[in-house]
């Protein structure tokens, strides 16, 4: 088929012998490339008309994303096939054009592979996210592994693609061989300079395998509650509750201690402390708290308890624990419990509210009940006529 294509080009070329041979060759390659480009466009447009189904929708999405790379690859292949018919070029020029077309073809193919891999992983992640599960630990585990490994795979594919494209040129190949053979000190310096990058890349692989953090995990960094928003190849983006972002090197989570509140499960137990007077009727307080917790939609129905945890000379400390589905709901649940129980205590048993106490002791024999200074305190007043204020005559 290729031979027939080249023969056809020679036959067409014979009609333009009146033009200089290099000009004919350039025009021929340009026309072949343009025609192949539009033929590729036609093929992709026909593919996008596949009837709707789940698999066909994925194919259409891939084809739509690859329309431009596909047209470029078809045009490059057509020009490579037409290159033997371009007799107007010298042998060196023809070989240089062949290497250039192959160079572009390899780069376009690697770029297309990255696009296809990204679309397929995104489709899998969307399918995971669409599942309705109360415990999403497994989903977040897969999301973390796929996102981290996808970025590492894209980096590796990009490096291999560029290296393969450059190795097509003999001069670059020889330069690379001589560089690796004679520049040991330079490679050591480059390796030391890229130590941080390599450390984070290796840490990314460890994060994907060992899973100390996952997507949307709740962690505490520098005293802030943060959600894991992005896990990239070298850094992690943490979203704070007030919409700030922490950008942290990914190796931080392997070298430092941190809190992960959703490592095994998103459910968490919240604690509320109340300080009540010793006159507080604990049975009634427990009954009120039981009524309150049953009406709270944020309580997951698993853990609830009320205990006298501590006391001092003035009040006793009441510890209330209640479980919720996640940390955000636990915070709202604790605020709801505080607000409702304080209102109930104030209305139904105000004697339970904390109060200050003091005792009046009887006087000892021979002592006054109250010191005379307290009963009639002495006030130093100025003598009459000594104050020259604004309202004094003659002031």
DOKE-162276 format. One record per residue (C-alpha): residue number from 1; residue in one letter; x, y, z. Coordinates in pm, 1 decimal, decimal comma, padded with zeros to 6 digits, always signed. Example, Ala and Ser with C-alpha at 12.3 -4.5 7.8 and 13.67 -1.06 7.14 Angstrom:
2
> n|res|px|py|pz
> 1|A|+01230,0|-00450,0|+00780,0
> 2|S|+01367,0|-00106,0|+00714,0
END
This chain:
395
> n|res|px|py|pz
> 1|X|+00000,0|+00000,0|+00000,0
> 2|X|+00287,3|+00234,2|+00082,6
> 3|X|+00452,9|+00151,5|-00248,5
> 4|X|+00130,2|+00230,5|-00434,7
> 5|X|+00103,2|+00560,0|-00247,1
> 6|X|+00459,8|+00657,0|-00340,4
> 7|X|+00401,8|+00557,6|-00702,9
> 8|X|+00093,9|+00778,5|-00714,5
> 9|X|+00295,6|+01069,6|-00579,8
> 10|X|+00562,9|+01015,6|-00847,6
> 11|X|+00290,7|+01019,4|-01110,5
> 12|X|+00146,0|+01344,6|-00975,6
> 13|X|+00495,3|+01492,4|-00947,4
> 14|X|+00556,0|+01436,4|-01316,6
> 15|X|+00302,7|+01710,6|-01397,0
> 16|X|+00512,9|+01970,8|-01217,5
> 17|X|+00851,5|+01916,3|-01374,0
> 18|X|+00851,4|+02278,8|-01486,6
> 19|X|+00899,3|+02387,4|-01123,1
> 20|X|+01226,6|+02358,9|-00931,5
> 21|X|+01258,6|+02017,4|-00767,5
> 22|X|+01293,3|+02148,0|-00404,4
> 23|X|+00982,2|+02363,6|-00448,1
> 24|X|+00784,0|+02067,4|-00581,9
> 25|X|+00896,4|+01851,0|-00289,8
> 26|X|+00798,1|+02115,0|-00032,4
> 27|X|+00458,7|+02169,0|-00196,9
> 28|X|+00397,6|+01795,9|-00219,7
> 29|X|+00474,1|+01738,0|+00149,3
> 30|X|+00257,5|+02035,2|+00247,9
> 31|X|-00038,7|+01915,8|+00039,7
> 32|X|-00006,0|+01558,7|+00169,5
> 33|X|+00013,0|+01682,3|+00528,4
> 34|X|-00292,5|+01909,5|+00491,0
> 35|X|-00500,7|+01637,6|+00323,3
> 36|X|-00403,3|+01383,9|+00591,9
> 37|X|-00482,8|+01638,3|+00861,8
> 38|X|-00837,9|+01683,8|+00734,7
> 39|X|-00880,9|+01309,1|+00679,5
> 40|X|-00792,3|+01257,0|+01046,3
> 41|X|-01048,2|+01521,5|+01135,5
> 42|X|-01309,7|+01332,1|+00935,1
> 43|X|-01229,0|+01002,9|+01110,6
> 44|X|-01254,9|+01157,9|+01456,8
> 45|X|-01582,4|+01330,2|+01366,4
> 46|X|-01731,9|+00997,7|+01253,5
> 47|X|-01611,3|+00829,9|+01573,2
> 48|X|-01783,4|+01093,1|+01785,8
> 49|X|-02116,6|+00988,9|+01632,8
> 50|X|-02110,8|+00647,1|+01798,9
> 51|X|-02450,6|+00576,6|+01964,2
> 52|X|-02472,0|+00650,2|+02334,7
> 53|X|-02370,5|+00394,2|+02593,6
> 54|X|-02133,3|+00398,5|+02888,8
> 55|X|-01838,6|+00248,9|+02700,3
> 56|X|-01917,2|+00454,0|+02390,9
> 57|X|-01933,6|+00770,1|+02601,2
> 58|X|-01582,0|+00700,4|+02729,6
> 59|X|-01461,2|+00637,4|+02373,6
> 60|X|-01618,8|+00960,6|+02255,5
> 61|X|-01454,0|+01150,9|+02538,7
> 62|X|-01112,7|+01004,0|+02454,0
> 63|X|-01157,2|+01073,9|+02082,7
> 64|X|-01270,4|+01430,5|+02152,4
> 65|X|-00960,4|+01491,4|+02364,4
> 66|X|-00734,7|+01331,6|+02100,1
> 67|X|-00874,7|+01509,0|+01795,0
> 68|X|-00583,1|+01746,2|+01751,7
> 69|X|-00304,4|+01497,1|+01841,7
> 70|X|-00462,7|+01238,0|+01610,7
> 71|X|-00475,2|+01478,6|+01316,8
> 72|X|-00113,5|+01578,0|+01377,5
> 73|X|+00000,7|+01213,9|+01393,2
> 74|X|-00188,6|+01125,6|+01073,8
> 75|X|-00032,5|+01421,9|+00896,5
> 76|X|+00316,9|+01327,3|+01017,2
> 77|X|+00272,3|+00964,6|+00910,5
> 78|X|+00151,2|+01074,2|+00568,5
> 79|X|+00449,9|+01305,6|+00523,1
> 80|X|+00686,3|+01030,2|+00635,0
> 81|X|+00532,3|+00796,7|+00378,3
> 82|X|+00557,9|+01066,1|+00109,5
> 83|X|+00918,5|+01152,7|+00189,6
> 84|X|+01072,1|+00897,6|-00058,0
> 85|X|+00886,4|+01075,5|-00339,3
> 86|X|+01045,3|+01410,1|-00243,8
> 87|X|+01340,3|+01366,5|-00477,4
> 88|X|+01411,9|+01737,5|-00477,9
> 89|X|+01594,5|+01711,2|-00144,7
> 90|X|+01947,0|+01591,3|-00088,4
> 91|X|+02007,3|+01272,6|+00107,6
> 92|X|+02116,0|+01464,7|+00418,3
> 93|X|+01811,3|+01691,5|+00403,1
> 94|X|+01580,1|+01395,4|+00357,4
> 95|X|+01730,8|+01219,0|+00661,1
> 96|X|+01703,7|+01535,5|+00869,6
> 97|X|+01337,2|+01575,1|+00772,6
> 98|X|+01273,6|+01211,2|+00854,4
> 99|X|+01429,0|+01249,7|+01200,3
> 100|X|+01233,4|+01571,5|+01258,1
> 101|X|+00902,7|+01408,1|+01165,3
> 102|X|+00981,5|+01108,9|+01386,6
> 103|X|+01075,2|+01345,0|+01670,0
> 104|X|+00738,2|+01521,0|+01646,9
> 105|X|+00558,8|+01187,3|+01612,3
> 106|X|+00715,1|+01046,1|+01930,2
> 107|X|+00632,5|+01361,6|+02128,7
> 108|X|+00273,0|+01363,7|+02003,7
> 109|X|+00231,7|+00994,1|+02080,4
> 110|X|+00362,1|+01038,8|+02436,3
> 111|X|+00136,4|+01339,2|+02490,3
> 112|X|-00160,7|+01138,0|+02361,8
> 113|X|-00077,1|+00849,5|+02596,7
> 114|X|-00079,5|+01088,7|+02894,2
> 115|X|-00417,9|+01227,9|+02786,6
> 116|X|-00572,9|+00881,5|+02749,4
> 117|X|-00435,5|+00767,5|+03085,0
> 118|X|-00569,4|+01079,0|+03257,5
> 119|X|-00918,5|+01043,4|+03104,8
> 120|X|-00943,6|+00676,1|+03201,4
> 121|X|-00833,7|+00741,0|+03559,4
> 122|X|-01077,1|+01034,0|+03588,3
> 123|X|-01359,3|+00809,8|+03464,8
> 124|X|-01270,8|+00552,2|+03729,2
> 125|X|-01253,7|+00818,8|+04001,3
> 126|X|-01593,2|+00958,0|+03896,2
> 127|X|-01740,5|+00609,5|+03911,8
> 128|X|-01601,2|+00568,0|+04262,4
> 129|X|-01739,0|+00903,6|+04373,6
> 130|X|-02087,0|+00818,2|+04246,2
> 131|X|-02117,1|+00522,9|+04483,0
> 132|X|-02331,3|+00586,4|+04788,2
> 133|X|-02153,7|+00445,4|+05090,9
> 134|X|-02166,5|+00555,5|+05450,8
> 135|X|-01800,0|+00471,7|+05507,8
> 136|X|-01589,6|+00615,3|+05225,8
> 137|X|-01247,5|+00501,0|+05350,5
> 138|X|-01207,6|+00256,0|+05062,1
> 139|X|-01312,0|+00518,0|+04808,7
> 140|X|-01065,1|+00773,3|+04945,1
> 141|X|-00794,8|+00506,4|+04951,6
> 142|X|-00841,6|+00436,4|+04579,7
> 143|X|-00859,4|+00807,8|+04503,3
> 144|X|-00531,3|+00874,2|+04680,2
> 145|X|-00349,5|+00585,6|+04515,7
> 146|X|-00477,7|+00669,7|+04168,2
> 147|X|-00406,9|+01043,0|+04192,7
> 148|X|-00053,6|+01003,0|+04327,3
> 149|X|+00043,9|+00717,5|+04097,0
> 150|X|-00115,4|+00895,5|+03801,0
> 151|X|+00104,6|+01200,1|+03849,1
> 152|X|+00413,1|+00985,2|+03891,2
> 153|X|+00318,6|+00787,9|+03579,5
> 154|X|+00268,5|+01108,3|+03381,9
> 155|X|+00610,7|+01232,4|+03490,0
> 156|X|+00775,0|+00902,6|+03395,2
> 157|X|+00595,4|+00886,7|+03058,8
> 158|X|+00697,1|+01247,0|+02987,8
> 159|X|+01060,7|+01176,2|+03071,9
> 160|X|+01067,7|+00857,7|+02863,1
> 161|X|+00895,5|+01034,8|+02571,8
> 162|X|+01138,6|+01326,3|+02565,9
> 163|X|+01437,1|+01094,8|+02609,6
> 164|X|+01317,9|+00867,3|+02328,1
> 165|X|+01259,9|+01162,7|+02098,7
> 166|X|+01602,0|+01309,8|+02167,6
> 167|X|+01778,0|+00976,9|+02124,1
> 168|X|+01666,2|+00975,5|+01759,8
> 169|X|+01937,7|+01228,6|+01682,0
> 170|X|+02284,5|+01071,2|+01671,3
> 171|X|+02453,8|+01389,1|+01793,8
> 172|X|+02237,2|+01400,8|+02106,5
> 173|X|+02291,4|+01028,4|+02164,6
> 174|X|+02667,3|+01066,5|+02147,2
> 175|X|+02656,4|+01370,6|+02372,4
> 176|X|+02453,3|+01181,6|+02630,0
> 177|X|+02690,9|+00884,5|+02623,9
> 178|X|+02995,2|+01106,7|+02664,1
> 179|X|+02824,6|+01303,6|+02940,8
> 180|X|+02743,9|+00993,2|+03145,0
> 181|X|+03090,6|+00851,6|+03078,6
> 182|X|+03303,4|+01154,2|+03167,7
> 183|X|+03098,9|+01388,7|+03388,3
> 184|X|+03074,3|+01196,9|+03713,2
> 185|X|+03129,3|+01505,6|+03927,3
> 186|X|+02867,1|+01702,7|+03737,5
> 187|X|+02612,5|+01423,2|+03773,6
> 188|X|+02686,8|+01409,9|+04148,6
> 189|X|+02620,5|+01784,5|+04179,7
> 190|X|+02297,2|+01754,1|+03983,1
> 191|X|+02191,5|+01461,3|+04199,7
> 192|X|+02256,1|+01659,0|+04518,8
> 193|X|+02067,4|+01958,0|+04379,1
> 194|X|+01767,6|+01742,5|+04294,2
> 195|X|+01771,7|+01560,2|+04628,0
> 196|X|+01460,4|+01741,4|+04751,3
> 197|X|+01269,4|+01661,5|+04433,9
> 198|X|+01372,4|+01296,1|+04439,5
> 199|X|+01288,4|+01272,1|+04810,4
> 200|X|+00937,9|+01401,9|+04750,9
> 201|X|+00886,4|+01178,7|+04447,2
> 202|X|+00984,1|+00871,2|+04648,9
> 203|X|+00769,5|+00994,9|+04937,8
> 204|X|+00477,0|+01018,8|+04696,3
> 205|X|+00511,5|+00650,2|+04614,8
> 206|X|+00526,3|+00567,2|+04986,0
> 207|X|+00216,3|+00780,2|+05051,1
> 208|X|+00026,6|+00595,1|+04779,9
> 209|X|+00126,5|+00255,8|+04921,1
> 210|X|+00120,8|+00308,6|+05298,9
> 211|X|-00170,9|+00559,3|+05305,3
> 212|X|-00088,5|+00780,6|+05606,9
> 213|X|-00312,1|+01041,5|+05442,5
> 214|X|-00588,9|+01014,7|+05186,0
> 215|X|-00796,2|+01253,9|+04983,6
> 216|X|-01033,6|+01454,3|+05207,8
> 217|X|-00872,7|+01324,3|+05526,6
> 218|X|-00901,5|+01557,5|+05824,5
> 219|X|-00556,5|+01631,3|+05968,2
> 220|X|-00420,4|+01885,0|+06216,0
> 221|X|-00117,1|+02087,0|+06102,7
> 222|X|+00022,8|+02369,7|+06317,9
> 223|X|-00295,0|+02374,1|+06523,8
> 224|X|-00524,5|+02410,6|+06219,0
> 225|X|-00793,6|+02168,7|+06111,2
> 226|X|-00716,8|+02090,0|+05747,7
> 227|X|-00867,7|+01870,2|+05480,8
> 228|X|-00642,8|+01704,1|+05223,5
> 229|X|-00750,9|+01873,6|+04902,0
> 230|X|-00478,1|+01768,0|+04657,6
> 231|X|-00195,2|+01514,5|+04668,7
> 232|X|+00054,0|+01599,6|+04396,3
> 233|X|+00380,6|+01434,8|+04306,0
> 234|X|+00590,7|+01658,6|+04533,3
> 235|X|+00351,6|+01851,3|+04759,4
> 236|X|+00012,8|+01832,5|+04931,7
> 237|X|-00251,9|+02106,5|+04936,6
> 238|X|-00440,9|+02128,0|+05268,1
> 239|X|-00767,9|+02322,8|+05290,5
> 240|X|-00829,5|+02500,2|+05622,0
> 241|X|-01183,8|+02555,0|+05751,6
> 242|X|-01157,8|+02930,2|+05680,8
> 243|X|-01058,6|+02860,6|+05315,3
> 244|X|-00686,4|+02915,3|+05365,0
> 245|X|-00449,2|+02668,1|+05203,8
> 246|X|-00135,5|+02505,4|+05344,6
> 247|X|+00116,0|+02391,2|+05080,7
> 248|X|+00322,3|+02117,9|+05247,2
> 249|X|+00601,5|+01901,6|+05094,9
> 250|X|+00477,7|+01547,3|+05065,9
> 251|X|+00780,4|+01418,5|+05258,0
> 252|X|+00654,3|+01609,5|+05565,0
> 253|X|+00393,8|+01338,7|+05629,7
> 254|X|+00663,9|+01072,3|+05648,4
> 255|X|+00915,2|+01267,6|+05857,3
> 256|X|+00692,4|+01447,5|+06109,9
> 257|X|+00420,3|+01360,1|+06354,9
> 258|X|+00067,4|+01478,6|+06276,0
> 259|X|-00291,4|+01394,2|+06367,6
> 260|X|-00522,9|+01221,2|+06122,2
> 261|X|-00879,8|+01220,9|+06249,1
> 262|X|-01020,7|+01011,2|+05964,2
> 263|X|-00753,1|+00747,4|+05912,7
> 264|X|-00967,4|+00441,8|+05988,6
> 265|X|-01313,8|+00596,3|+05992,1
> 266|X|-01471,4|+00936,7|+05948,9
> 267|X|-01685,1|+00886,0|+06260,7
> 268|X|-01559,7|+01065,0|+06571,4
> 269|X|-01661,4|+01113,3|+06934,9
> 270|X|-01709,1|+01470,0|+07055,0
> 271|X|-01678,9|+01585,9|+07416,8
> 272|X|-01878,5|+01860,6|+07590,5
> 273|X|-01800,2|+01983,5|+07944,9
> 274|X|-02052,9|+02153,0|+08172,1
> 275|X|-01975,5|+02314,6|+08507,0
> 276|X|-02275,2|+02287,7|+08738,7
> 277|X|-02347,6|+02365,4|+09100,1
> 278|X|-02352,3|+02092,6|+09363,0
> 279|X|-02729,7|+02147,0|+09389,9
> 280|X|-02775,9|+02022,9|+09031,6
> 281|X|-03010,9|+01721,2|+09012,4
> 282|X|-02802,0|+01485,4|+08802,6
> 283|X|-03088,8|+01246,5|+08727,6
> 284|X|-03290,2|+01530,2|+08578,3
> 285|X|-02987,5|+01664,2|+08389,6
> 286|X|-02925,7|+01317,8|+08239,1
> 287|X|-03290,6|+01292,5|+08141,8
> 288|X|-03279,2|+01630,2|+07968,9
> 289|X|-02960,4|+01538,7|+07783,9
> 290|X|-03113,8|+01211,1|+07666,2
> 291|X|-03412,3|+01400,6|+07529,3
> 292|X|-03184,7|+01652,2|+07358,7
> 293|X|-02956,1|+01394,1|+07194,7
> 294|X|-03248,3|+01197,4|+07052,6
> 295|X|-03372,9|+01506,0|+06872,0
> 296|X|-03029,9|+01588,3|+06723,3
> 297|X|-03008,1|+01466,4|+06359,3
> 298|X|-02627,8|+01497,2|+06369,6
> 299|X|-02593,3|+01218,9|+06628,9
> 300|X|-02520,3|+00884,6|+06460,5
> 301|X|-02686,3|+00686,6|+06739,9
> 302|X|-02377,5|+00493,6|+06852,4
> 303|X|-02207,4|+00657,4|+07152,5
> 304|X|-02360,8|+00880,6|+07420,3
> 305|X|-02283,7|+00909,8|+07790,1
> 306|X|-02303,2|+01161,0|+08077,8
> 307|X|-02062,8|+01144,4|+08373,2
> 308|X|-01945,2|+01362,1|+08661,9
> 309|X|-01582,6|+01387,3|+08555,5
> 310|X|-01437,9|+01620,6|+08818,4
> 311|X|-01521,7|+01869,4|+09093,9
> 312|X|-01360,3|+02149,0|+09292,2
> 313|X|-01457,7|+02375,8|+09580,3
> 314|X|-01717,3|+02562,4|+09373,4
> 315|X|-01859,4|+02341,3|+09092,6
> 316|X|-01860,4|+01991,5|+08950,5
> 317|X|-01759,7|+01912,4|+08592,3
> 318|X|-02005,8|+01715,2|+08378,7
> 319|X|-01854,6|+01527,8|+08082,0
> 320|X|-02087,1|+01454,5|+07787,6
> 321|X|-01967,7|+01238,6|+07496,8
> 322|X|-02158,3|+01188,6|+07170,6
> 323|X|-02053,5|+01038,1|+06839,2
> 324|X|-02110,8|+01185,0|+06494,2
> 325|X|-02049,1|+01076,8|+06136,0
> 326|X|-01753,8|+01310,7|+06082,4
> 327|X|-01559,4|+01589,5|+06251,1
> 328|X|-01765,7|+01874,8|+06107,3
> 329|X|-02091,6|+01720,0|+06225,2
> 330|X|-01930,0|+01648,6|+06563,2
> 331|X|-01847,5|+02017,3|+06605,8
> 332|X|-02203,4|+02122,7|+06518,7
> 333|X|-02344,5|+01849,7|+06743,2
> 334|X|-02142,5|+01970,5|+07043,5
> 335|X|-02250,9|+02330,6|+06987,6
> 336|X|-02613,3|+02216,5|+06962,6
> 337|X|-02589,0|+02017,5|+07287,3
> 338|X|-02436,1|+02312,1|+07476,8
> 339|X|-02697,8|+02557,4|+07354,6
> 340|X|-02996,3|+02334,5|+07431,2
> 341|X|-02884,0|+02202,5|+07768,9
> 342|X|-02801,0|+02552,2|+07897,6
> 343|X|-03146,2|+02674,3|+07794,1
> 344|X|-03316,1|+02375,9|+07960,9
> 345|X|-03118,9|+02415,3|+08284,5
> 346|X|-03191,1|+02787,7|+08298,3
> 347|X|-03565,8|+02727,3|+08254,5
> 348|X|-03625,0|+02405,5|+08453,2
> 349|X|-03359,7|+02391,1|+08725,3
> 350|X|-03181,4|+02725,6|+08765,7
> 351|X|-03039,0|+02607,3|+09096,3
> 352|X|-02795,2|+02392,7|+08892,9
> 353|X|-02621,5|+02698,1|+08746,9
> 354|X|-02283,5|+02781,2|+08904,1
> 355|X|-02292,3|+03036,8|+09185,3
> 356|X|-02044,9|+03200,5|+09422,2
> 357|X|-02073,9|+03112,1|+09795,5
> 358|X|-01956,2|+03280,7|+10113,5
> 359|X|-02023,2|+03203,4|+10481,1
> 360|X|-02099,6|+03446,0|+10768,6
> 361|X|-01923,2|+03311,5|+11075,0
> 362|X|-02033,6|+03418,3|+11427,8
> 363|X|-01784,2|+03647,9|+11608,9
> 364|X|-01550,3|+03514,4|+11868,8
> 365|X|-01602,7|+03612,4|+12227,9
> 366|X|-01498,0|+03974,8|+12282,7
> 367|X|-01499,5|+04062,4|+11909,9
> 368|X|-01740,8|+04288,7|+11729,9
> 369|X|-01971,5|+04129,7|+11475,3
> 370|X|-01844,0|+04374,4|+11215,4
> 371|X|-01546,4|+04606,9|+11236,1
> 372|X|-01646,5|+04967,9|+11301,9
> 373|X|-01446,5|+05073,5|+10994,3
> 374|X|-01677,7|+04867,9|+10772,5
> 375|X|-01996,7|+04983,3|+10943,2
> 376|X|-01909,0|+05355,7|+10935,7
> 377|X|-01607,4|+05410,8|+10716,2
> 378|X|-01412,8|+05729,8|+10775,0
> 379|X|-01416,5|+05963,6|+10478,7
> 380|X|-01157,8|+06237,3|+10454,9
> 381|X|-01337,2|+06555,0|+10348,1
> 382|X|-01169,4|+06892,9|+10271,1
> 383|X|-01245,0|+07182,1|+10511,7
> 384|X|-01523,7|+07417,6|+10403,2
> 385|X|-01412,2|+07688,3|+10162,9
> 386|X|-01089,2|+07511,6|+10063,8
> 387|X|-01212,4|+07384,8|+09726,5
> 388|X|-01179,8|+07632,9|+09439,3
> 389|X|-01373,4|+07462,1|+09166,0
> 390|X|-01543,0|+07602,4|+08855,5
> 391|X|-01865,5|+07677,4|+09046,3
> 392|X|-01699,1|+07844,1|+09346,5
> 393|X|-01742,0|+08224,0|+09362,6
> 394|X|-01420,4|+08403,2|+09295,0
> 395|X|-01265,1|+08106,0|+09119,4
END
